[in-house]
Amino acid sequence: RPGVDAAVAERVAELREQVRRHPCHRCPDREAHAREAERALWLERENQRTETKMSSRTNTIAQKFDRICQVLESFGYLSTGGVAVTDAGRTLARIYNELDLVTAECIRAGVFDHLSVPQLAAVLSTLVFQARRSDDGRRVSMPDADSEVAVQAVRRIWREVSVAERDARLDRAAEIDLGFARAAYGWADDQPLGPLLLRNGLTAGDFVRWVRQVIDFADQVGQAAGPGTLRSQARAVVAAMRRGVVAFVPEEDEDLVDELIIAPDAG
């Protein structure tokens, strides 16, 4: 091109001559090979980007694990330095619930002790029940004074756990929900199904599903608590609530339960 430095033009001409003399220049598939080489370079760059992304995510998981260990260590479920699981940690390991740490702390604090079978069922339900959006805003309360005192203790422990999770930059645990407490209390108290559904505004299918959740959770609490009064009461909750439609209707047929005509005095 006009204005190009003579030395630069000479260097360009020299390089072009080298290209023409190169053995690959005479290859009949030269262009195809060039395209494949370009694709190989692109794949190499893409692979490097993917490895970088995976490394970042792995580091994120490791950071979250460290933060969880930090919370567990602060409550005494891991030894100092997080090198060993304590006896309290082995109790926690028997609980499979979104609020497992809150539940374990309640067991350690004796929150569930001295509750009757219906009261224990009501309090445990607050740790598993999750209201539908359409149920939000509905005024709910515990069935009696003793269960109200117990659930206030549960709330206090939930706040302590929530603050620890916040300080460790973890997602805070879901709040407890009292929406099924009265229904759980009534069913564990051997009250008939029809009036329970009417008073609590529940479908039969929803009722069966949540009762089974409470039963499963009570069994976990009994196992975690170890020998003693709480284990006996938790097992009594399981026995009291596993009756009627809860015991005999298969889970896959819960929709069928909603179609049943239940008499007001039906059990």
Sequence and secondary structure as in RCSB ss.txt:
>XXXX:A:sequence
RPGVDAAVAERVAELREQVRRHPCHRCPDREAHAREAERALWLERENQRTETKMSSRTNTIAQKFDRICQVLESF
GYLSTGGVAVTDAGRTLARIYNELDLVTAECIRAGVFDHLSVPQLAAVLSTLVFQARRSDDGRRVSMPDADSEVA
VQAVRRIWREVSVAERDARLDRAAEIDLGFARAAYGWADDQPLGPLLLRNGLTAGDFVRWVRQVIDFADQVGQAA
GPGTLRSQARAVVAAMRRGVVAFVPEEDEDLVDELIIAPDAG
>XXXX:A:secstr
 TT  HHHHHHHHHHHHHHHHSGGGG TTHHHHHHHHHHHHHHHHHHHHHHHHHHHHHHHHHHHHHHHHHHHHHT
TSB TTS SB HHHHHHTT  STTHHHHHHHHHHTTTTT  HHHHHHHHHTTT    GGGTT     SSHHHHHH
HHHHHHHHHHHHHHHHHTT         TTHHHHHHHHTT  HHHHHHHHT  HHHHHHHHHHHHHHHHHHHHHH
 SSHHHHHHHHHHHHHS HHHHHS GGGHHHHHTS   TT  
